[in-house]
Amino acid sequence: MNVRTLCLSILYNEDATGYEIRRQCTDGECAYFVEASFGSIYPALAKLEDDGLVTSRSQTQDGKPTKKIYSITEAGRLAFVHHLSEPLAPNMFRSPFLLFARYAHLLPQELVEERVTDFLNEFTGKREMLDGFLGKHGTNAADTWVINYGRAMMEVAENHLRSHMHELITMARAEPKKEAAE
């Protein structure tokens, strides 16, 4: 799935500005599908508009710049369904934390323990975010299925980390506590 298809997926359900689409891609319901930046969203929206798959309208705001709101066209809906019918690219999983974990033996235990704790807290926040989506989309069976899948994947990862974090921390270098200067 590419950024164009991701934009169509968001617009399939509701009109949105480029900023709102970006927010959905970073902090919202679409954050788990494809990585999308402002630098990729706006060119994708412009191309979609050139291709007649979306339209835009300007809306003035008091004391703020005019915002551009995008809507999907019928051709855009058909194109979106067509894109969903194409073979899927392989899932991509990237984790800066796993790179950190791979080299935990080079780092002080205190730092490793801090990063593991931060990572667990991040999981908790993401799971709570998914729980919020579930309440929002509780009546849509497909959304519920996707959210529950995400929650299950996070639960497995979180359980593994909780069960084995001591191994990672133990691998880290033990550094003697530095005495305060006299």
N, C-alpha and C positions, 0 to 999 in steps of 0.2 A: 504494500500500500504506500502510495506517495502522498505528498502534502496536498496536492490537488484533490485527491480522493478523500483525504481527511477533512478538507474544507467543505466538500460536498456533503459529507456525512453529518457535519454539524449543521449546515444550512438545510439539510433534509428535514430536520425537526423544527427549526425556527430561524427567523432572520437574525443576523448578527453583524456587528462591526468587526473589522480586522482585529481590533484589540480584544473583543470578546472571544473571538476564535482562538487567539493566542492564549488567553487565560484558560480556555477549555483544554488546550494542548499542554499546558504546563501544570496547572493546579486543579484542573477539573476532570470531568469524566473521560476525556480523550487522552489524558496524560500517559496512559499505558499502551497506546496503539502505535504512534509514530512520533519521532522527535520533530518538532516544527518550531522555527524561530520566526521573529518578525521579518527577518531577511528572506525567509522562504515563503511565508504566508502571503505577504502583499504581492509579490510577483505571481504567485499561484492564483490569487484572486483576480489580478489583472488579466492573466491568460484565460481564466475561466470566463471572465466577462467578454473578452475578445471572441471567444469561441461560442458565445451565446448560451453558456451553461448557467450563468448567474447574471443577475441585474443588480444595479445599485441605485440608491437614491440618497440625496443629501438631506440631512436634518439639522436645522440650526438649533443652537443651545444658548441660553442666556449666559453671558460672561465666559463662554468657552468656544473653542473653534468648532466649526461645522463638522459633524461626523457623517461618515459614509456607511450606510447600512446595506448589506448584501442580502439578496434573496435568491433562492434556487429557482430555475425555470423548469418547465416540464422536460425539456431536452437534458437539463442537468440531472434530473431525477433518473431518467433513462440511462444516462451515462454512468451515474453512480452505481446503479444495479448492474450494468455491464461490467464495470471495474470489479465489483464483488464476485462476478462470475469467472474472472480470470484466475489462473493458477496463483496461489499465494507464495510470496517470498518466504524464505525460512525465517523463523522467529529469531530475533536477535536479543541476546542478553548480555549486557555490559554492566560491570559493577566496579567502580573505583574501590569500594570496600574490599572486594576479593583480591585486587592487586595489593592493597595494604596488608591483607591477611597473609598473602603468599610470602611476604617479606617481614612478617611480624617478628621473626627471630632476630632481626637486625635492630629492633627498636626497644626502648625501655618498657618494662611491664606496665608502669603507670600510664604511659601513653596508649598502649594497646588496650588496657582495661577501659580507659576513657573513651576511645574510639568505638569499642564494642558496645559500651553503654549508650553512646550517642546513636549508633546504628540501630540498636533495639528500640530506642525512643522514636526514631524515625519510622520504624515499622509500626509502632503503636499509632502514631499520627496518621500514617497511610491507611491502616486498617479502620481507624475511626472515620476517615474521609470516605472510604468505601461503604461503611455502615450508613453514613449520611446519604450517599447516592442511592443506597437500597431503599431508604425511607422515601426518597424523592421519586423513585421509579418502581415502587413496589407493585404497581399494577401491570407493568409491561414484562411479560414472561422472558423475552429475549434479554432485556437489560438485567433482569434479576439473575438469569443464568450466567451472564458475563461477569457481573459483580461477584457472585458466589464463587465463580472459578478463580477470580483474582484473590478473593479472601482466602480460599483454600491454598493457593500457591504461597501466599504470604504466611499463612499459618504454618505450613511445612517448614519454610525457611526460618521463621522465627523460632519454632520448636527446636530445630537443629542447632541454631545459634545458642539458645538458652541451655540446651543439653551439653554442648561441646565448647562453650566459650572459655571454660577453664583451661582447656587444652591449648587454645590459641594464646591465652594470657601466660600460661606456663612456658610456652615456646619462646616468649620474649626474653630479652636480656634482663637479668636481674642487676640493677644498678644500686650500689649502696647509697643510702640517703646522704646527701651532702650536709655536713655540719654547718651551722651558722658561723659566720666570721666572728672571731673573738675580738 
